[in-house]
């Protein structure tokens, strides 16, 4: 089974992933936030800083980042044994990419949409963490621009439609406390596992 977190930055996706892994055990593995992890390895403070390094070619930087993230995600999905949780799923990765393409007035590649859609179809359920439930931290590893956060959130919702992510596969995480969020997701996961067992 594959579960994906979706939502804008600063909504608690990574915290929830780590909490779920602690509760679910070692049959489960995480595909980390690829944007953030790669940016840190390349000594950028945030992924946004990498895109804005040369604003004249932001759309090219964004395309490179999104393509690399999707490629790594697809490879992970093809090789994973057991169950997995994706920290930042296709609707979120694509949200950042489409944001920067719009800023640069550049159309999105049909290839990128097909790649994101193909990966999304391999995911059993999505946990959507809306903005505004927890405070956006100024922690130096993500943008603390609330307007940018809201724009990304809107793109995530748009992408759910464009990638044909059915509403029945999306759990909106309404609670604010990590223990309650974890329990919400675990209930969904156990229900899906029971359904898969019955279906097989």
TORMI-185500 format. One record per residue (C-alpha): residue number from 1; residue in three letters; x, y, z. Coordinates in steps of 0.5 Angstrom, whole numbers, plus 2048, in hexadecimal, padded with zeros to 3 digits. Layout:
node seq:NUM | type:ALA | px:X | py:Y | pz:Z
...
END
This chain:
node seq:1 | type:UNK | px:800 | py:800 | pz:800
node seq:2 | type:UNK | px:802 | py:807 | pz:7FE
node seq:3 | type:UNK | px:800 | py:80D | pz:802
node seq:4 | type:UNK | px:802 | py:814 | pz:800
node seq:5 | type:UNK | px:802 | py:81B | pz:804
node seq:6 | type:UNK | px:7FF | py:821 | pz:800
node seq:7 | type:UNK | px:7FF | py:828 | pz:802
node seq:8 | type:UNK | px:803 | py:82E | pz:802
node seq:9 | type:UNK | px:809 | py:82F | pz:806
node seq:10 | type:UNK | px:809 | py:830 | pz:80D
node seq:11 | type:UNK | px:803 | py:82C | pz:80E
node seq:12 | type:UNK | px:806 | py:827 | pz:812
node seq:13 | type:UNK | px:807 | py:821 | pz:80C
node seq:14 | type:UNK | px:80E | py:81F | pz:80F
node seq:15 | type:UNK | px:80C | py:81F | pz:816
node seq:16 | type:UNK | px:806 | py:81B | pz:815
node seq:17 | type:UNK | px:80A | py:816 | pz:810
node seq:18 | type:UNK | px:80F | py:815 | pz:816
node seq:19 | type:UNK | px:80A | py:814 | pz:81B
node seq:20 | type:UNK | px:806 | py:80F | pz:816
node seq:21 | type:UNK | px:80D | py:80B | pz:815
node seq:22 | type:UNK | px:80E | py:80A | pz:81D
node seq:23 | type:UNK | px:807 | py:808 | pz:81E
node seq:24 | type:UNK | px:806 | py:803 | pz:818
node seq:25 | type:UNK | px:80D | py:800 | pz:818
node seq:26 | type:UNK | px:813 | py:7FD | pz:814
node seq:27 | type:UNK | px:80E | py:7FB | pz:80E
node seq:28 | type:UNK | px:80D | py:802 | pz:80C
node seq:29 | type:UNK | px:812 | py:806 | pz:809
node seq:30 | type:UNK | px:812 | py:80E | pz:807
node seq:31 | type:UNK | px:814 | py:811 | pz:801
node seq:32 | type:UNK | px:817 | py:818 | pz:804
node seq:33 | type:UNK | px:815 | py:81F | pz:801
node seq:34 | type:UNK | px:819 | py:81F | pz:7FB
node seq:35 | type:UNK | px:819 | py:826 | pz:7FA
node seq:36 | type:UNK | px:81C | py:828 | pz:801
node seq:37 | type:UNK | px:821 | py:822 | pz:802
node seq:38 | type:UNK | px:824 | py:824 | pz:7FB
node seq:39 | type:UNK | px:824 | py:82B | pz:7FC
node seq:40 | type:UNK | px:828 | py:82A | pz:803
node seq:41 | type:UNK | px:82D | py:825 | pz:800
node seq:42 | type:UNK | px:82E | py:82B | pz:7FB
node seq:43 | type:UNK | px:82F | py:830 | pz:800
node seq:44 | type:UNK | px:829 | py:834 | pz:7FF
node seq:45 | type:UNK | px:825 | py:836 | pz:805
node seq:46 | type:UNK | px:81E | py:835 | pz:801
node seq:47 | type:UNK | px:81C | py:832 | pz:7FB
node seq:48 | type:UNK | px:819 | py:839 | pz:7F9
node seq:49 | type:UNK | px:820 | py:83C | pz:7FA
node seq:50 | type:UNK | px:823 | py:837 | pz:7F4
node seq:51 | type:UNK | px:81D | py:839 | pz:7EF
node seq:52 | type:UNK | px:81E | py:840 | pz:7F0
node seq:53 | type:UNK | px:826 | py:83F | pz:7F0
node seq:54 | type:UNK | px:825 | py:842 | pz:7E9
node seq:55 | type:UNK | px:81E | py:845 | pz:7E8
node seq:56 | type:UNK | px:81F | py:845 | pz:7E0
node seq:57 | type:UNK | px:81F | py:83E | pz:7E0
node seq:58 | type:UNK | px:81B | py:83C | pz:7E6
node seq:59 | type:UNK | px:816 | py:838 | pz:7E1
node seq:60 | type:UNK | px:81C | py:833 | pz:7DF
node seq:61 | type:UNK | px:81F | py:832 | pz:7E6
node seq:62 | type:UNK | px:817 | py:831 | pz:7E8
node seq:63 | type:UNK | px:817 | py:82C | pz:7E3
node seq:64 | type:UNK | px:81D | py:828 | pz:7E5
node seq:65 | type:UNK | px:81B | py:828 | pz:7EC
node seq:66 | type:UNK | px:814 | py:825 | pz:7EA
node seq:67 | type:UNK | px:817 | py:820 | pz:7E5
node seq:68 | type:UNK | px:81C | py:81D | pz:7EA
node seq:69 | type:UNK | px:817 | py:81D | pz:7F0
node seq:70 | type:UNK | px:812 | py:819 | pz:7EC
node seq:71 | type:UNK | px:818 | py:814 | pz:7E9
node seq:72 | type:UNK | px:81A | py:813 | pz:7F0
node seq:73 | type:UNK | px:813 | py:812 | pz:7F2
node seq:74 | type:UNK | px:811 | py:80D | pz:7EC
node seq:75 | type:UNK | px:818 | py:809 | pz:7ED
node seq:76 | type:UNK | px:816 | py:808 | pz:7F5
node seq:77 | type:UNK | px:80F | py:806 | pz:7F3
node seq:78 | type:UNK | px:812 | py:801 | pz:7EF
node seq:79 | type:UNK | px:817 | py:7FE | pz:7F3
node seq:80 | type:UNK | px:813 | py:7FF | pz:7FA
node seq:81 | type:UNK | px:812 | py:7F8 | pz:7FE
node seq:82 | type:UNK | px:80C | py:7F9 | pz:803
node seq:83 | type:UNK | px:808 | py:7FF | pz:805
node seq:84 | type:UNK | px:80B | py:806 | pz:804
node seq:85 | type:UNK | px:809 | py:80E | pz:805
node seq:86 | type:UNK | px:80B | py:813 | pz:800
node seq:87 | type:UNK | px:80C | py:81A | pz:804
node seq:88 | type:UNK | px:80B | py:81E | pz:7FF
node seq:89 | type:UNK | px:806 | py:81B | pz:7F9
node seq:90 | type:UNK | px:805 | py:81D | pz:7F2
node seq:91 | type:UNK | px:800 | py:822 | pz:7F3
node seq:92 | type:UNK | px:804 | py:826 | pz:7F7
node seq:93 | type:UNK | px:80B | py:825 | pz:7F3
node seq:94 | type:UNK | px:807 | py:827 | pz:7ED
node seq:95 | type:UNK | px:804 | py:82D | pz:7F1
node seq:96 | type:UNK | px:80B | py:830 | pz:7F2
node seq:97 | type:UNK | px:80C | py:82F | pz:7EB
node seq:98 | type:UNK | px:806 | py:832 | pz:7E8
node seq:99 | type:UNK | px:807 | py:838 | pz:7EC
node seq:100 | type:UNK | px:80E | py:83A | pz:7EA
node seq:101 | type:UNK | px:80B | py:838 | pz:7E2
node seq:102 | type:UNK | px:806 | py:83D | pz:7E3
node seq:103 | type:UNK | px:80A | py:843 | pz:7E6
node seq:104 | type:UNK | px:80F | py:842 | pz:7E0
node seq:105 | type:UNK | px:809 | py:841 | pz:7DB
node seq:106 | type:UNK | px:80B | py:83A | pz:7D9
node seq:107 | type:UNK | px:806 | py:835 | pz:7D7
node seq:108 | type:UNK | px:807 | py:82E | pz:7DB
node seq:109 | type:UNK | px:80A | py:828 | pz:7D7
node seq:110 | type:UNK | px:805 | py:822 | pz:7D5
node seq:111 | type:UNK | px:80A | py:81E | pz:7D7
node seq:112 | type:UNK | px:80B | py:820 | pz:7DE
node seq:113 | type:UNK | px:803 | py:820 | pz:7DF
node seq:114 | type:UNK | px:803 | py:819 | pz:7DC
node seq:115 | type:UNK | px:809 | py:817 | pz:7E1
node seq:116 | type:UNK | px:805 | py:81A | pz:7E7
node seq:117 | type:UNK | px:7FF | py:817 | pz:7E5
node seq:118 | type:UNK | px:802 | py:810 | pz:7E4
node seq:119 | type:UNK | px:805 | py:810 | pz:7EB
node seq:120 | type:UNK | px:7FF | py:813 | pz:7EE
node seq:121 | type:UNK | px:7FB | py:80D | pz:7EC
node seq:122 | type:UNK | px:800 | py:808 | pz:7F0
node seq:123 | type:UNK | px:7FE | py:80B | pz:7F6
node seq:124 | type:UNK | px:7F8 | py:808 | pz:7FA
node seq:125 | type:UNK | px:7F6 | py:80E | pz:7FE
node seq:126 | type:UNK | px:7F8 | py:816 | pz:800
node seq:127 | type:UNK | px:7F9 | py:819 | pz:806
node seq:128 | type:UNK | px:7F7 | py:821 | pz:805
node seq:129 | type:UNK | px:7FA | py:826 | pz:80A
node seq:130 | type:UNK | px:7F6 | py:82C | pz:809
node seq:131 | type:UNK | px:7FA | py:833 | pz:80B
node seq:132 | type:UNK | px:7F8 | py:837 | pz:811
node seq:133 | type:UNK | px:7F7 | py:831 | pz:816
node seq:134 | type:UNK | px:7FE | py:832 | pz:819
node seq:135 | type:UNK | px:802 | py:838 | pz:819
node seq:136 | type:UNK | px:807 | py:839 | pz:813
node seq:137 | type:UNK | px:80E | py:839 | pz:816
node seq:138 | type:UNK | px:814 | py:83D | pz:814
node seq:139 | type:UNK | px:819 | py:838 | pz:815
node seq:140 | type:UNK | px:81E | py:839 | pz:80F
node seq:141 | type:UNK | px:81C | py:833 | pz:80B
node seq:142 | type:UNK | px:816 | py:835 | pz:808
node seq:143 | type:UNK | px:813 | py:83C | pz:806
node seq:144 | type:UNK | px:80F | py:83F | pz:80B
node seq:145 | type:UNK | px:80B | py:843 | pz:806
node seq:146 | type:UNK | px:804 | py:842 | pz:807
node seq:147 | type:UNK | px:801 | py:845 | pz:800
node seq:148 | type:UNK | px:806 | py:840 | pz:7FD
node seq:149 | type:UNK | px:804 | py:83A | pz:802
node seq:150 | type:UNK | px:7FC | py:83C | pz:800
node seq:151 | type:UNK | px:7FE | py:83C | pz:7F8
node seq:152 | type:UNK | px:801 | py:835 | pz:7F9
node seq:153 | type:UNK | px:7FB | py:832 | pz:7FD
node seq:154 | type:UNK | px:7F7 | py:834 | pz:7F7
node seq:155 | type:UNK | px:7FB | py:831 | pz:7F2
node seq:156 | type:UNK | px:7FB | py:82B | pz:7F6
node seq:157 | type:UNK | px:7F3 | py:82A | pz:7F6
node seq:158 | type:UNK | px:7F3 | py:82C | pz:7EE
node seq:159 | type:UNK | px:7F8 | py:826 | pz:7ED
node seq:160 | type:UNK | px:7F4 | py:821 | pz:7F1
node seq:161 | type:UNK | px:7EF | py:823 | pz:7EB
node seq:162 | type:UNK | px:7F4 | py:823 | pz:7E5
node seq:163 | type:UNK | px:7F7 | py:81C | pz:7E8
node seq:164 | type:UNK | px:7F0 | py:819 | pz:7E9
node seq:165 | type:UNK | px:7F1 | py:818 | pz:7F0
node seq:166 | type:UNK | px:7EA | py:816 | pz:7F2
node seq:167 | type:UNK | px:7E7 | py:819 | pz:7F8
node seq:168 | type:UNK | px:7E6 | py:812 | pz:7FB
node seq:169 | type:UNK | px:7EE | py:811 | pz:7FC
node seq:170 | type:UNK | px:7EF | py:818 | pz:7FF
node seq:171 | type:UNK | px:7EF | py:818 | pz:807
node seq:172 | type:UNK | px:7EF | py:820 | pz:809
node seq:173 | type:UNK | px:7F3 | py:820 | pz:810
node seq:174 | type:UNK | px:7EE | py:825 | pz:814
node seq:175 | type:UNK | px:7F2 | py:824 | pz:81B
node seq:176 | type:UNK | px:7F8 | py:828 | pz:81D
node seq:177 | type:UNK | px:7FB | py:824 | pz:822
node seq:178 | type:UNK | px:800 | py:81F | pz:820
node seq:179 | type:UNK | px:7FD | py:819 | pz:824
node seq:180 | type:UNK | px:7F6 | py:81A | pz:821
node seq:181 | type:UNK | px:7F9 | py:81B | pz:81A
node seq:182 | type:UNK | px:7FD | py:815 | pz:81B
node seq:183 | type:UNK | px:7F6 | py:811 | pz:81D
node seq:184 | type:UNK | px:7F2 | py:814 | pz:817
node seq:185 | type:UNK | px:7F7 | py:811 | pz:812
node seq:186 | type:UNK | px:7F8 | py:80A | pz:816
node seq:187 | type:UNK | px:7F1 | py:809 | pz:816
node seq:188 | type:UNK | px:7F0 | py:80A | pz:80E
node seq:189 | type:UNK | px:7F6 | py:806 | pz:80D
node seq:190 | type:UNK | px:7F3 | py:800 | pz:811
node seq:191 | type:UNK | px:7ED | py:801 | pz:80D
node seq:192 | type:UNK | px:7F0 | py:801 | pz:807
node seq:193 | type:UNK | px:7F5 | py:7FB | pz:809
node seq:194 | type:UNK | px:7EE | py:7F7 | pz:80B
node seq:195 | type:UNK | px:7EB | py:7F9 | pz:804
node seq:196 | type:UNK | px:7F1 | py:7F6 | pz:800
node seq:197 | type:UNK | px:7F1 | py:7F0 | pz:804
node seq:198 | type:UNK | px:7EA | py:7EE | pz:803
node seq:199 | type:UNK | px:7EB | py:7F0 | pz:7FB
node seq:200 | type:UNK | px:7F0 | py:7EB | pz:7FA
END
